[in-house]
Amino acid sequence: MTRKEMNLVSMFKTTDLFLTTNNEAIKNYESVVQSHLKIKTGISDIEALSGTQSIGTKVQTELKTNEKTDLDTIVIKVTNAMSAEAAATNNVELKIKASLTKSTLLRLRQIDYHNKIQAIYKAALPIADKLAVWGVTMEDIEALNEKSNSYINRTPDIRNVRVVSKQASADMKKKIYATYDEIKLTLDNLMKPFSSLNPTLYGQYLNARAVVDIAATQKPKPKEEVAAE
């Protein structure tokens, strides 16, 4: 939300508060009541869209990073056991499959990383009982499959969050300006007769409906705080 849009939303809320507070004075003017209802609905929709728009990818990205860290640890544990078993049984094929280092894991592209983990999982599964001697449990082996699938699925999840957030941002902008038009084109004209009917009320309305620059109303920071930045 831009500063201008934040200023408008702030004005919507002060206008809503004014109309709510002065309900007794406007309740017999149905067109004003209906306009107020549209403004109130607009505010509610804007707040809902703002909540959706503000949902970033940080959570999904952090979950993905944590999953990879856990998965790297399990992979190294399983491949170390596979290497030990290969040495004990002189199994060259198993030794090749188990050949993996942390630096290699870091260099692999996401899809290659997933495929590599799956290949290790399939190689470890038939010899689970032998790997148990080297401290690898069946849970460790199954975790390779479960966590690698979960990890690869995080990318679409992150992309979907971005798509939803972007659409919510566009919808919110439309709703802000639709609500502004309701006030500027409808409510302003409906309230004009009150300049004669109830000048005090009308003056209060104009004050409530004024768009105030939020940034301009903020107190400047103390000099010592500015110097510390």
Sequence and secondary structure as in RCSB ss.txt:
>XXXX:A:sequence
MTRKEMNLVSMFKTTDLFLTTNNEAIKNYESVVQSHLKIKTGISDIEALSGTQSIGTKVQTELKTNEKTDLDTIV
IKVTNAMSAEAAATNNVELKIKASLTKSTLLRLRQIDYHNKIQAIYKAALPIADKLAVWGVTMEDIEALNEKSNS
YINRTPDIRNVRVVSKQASADMKKKIYATYDEIKLTLDNLMKPFSSLNPTLYGQYLNARAVVDIAATQKPKPKEE
VAAE
>XXXX:A:secstr
  HHHHHHHHHHHHHHHHHHHTHHHHTT HHHHHHHHHHHHHHHHHHHHHHHHT  SHHHHHHHHHHHHHHHHHH
HHHHHHHHHHHHHHT HHHHHHT   HHHHHHS HHHHHHHHHHHHHHHGGGHHHHGGGT  HHHHHHHHHHHHH
HHHHHHHHHHHHHHHHHHHHHHHHHHHHHHHIIIIIIHHHHTTHHHH HHHHHHHHHHH    HHHHS    HHH
HHH 
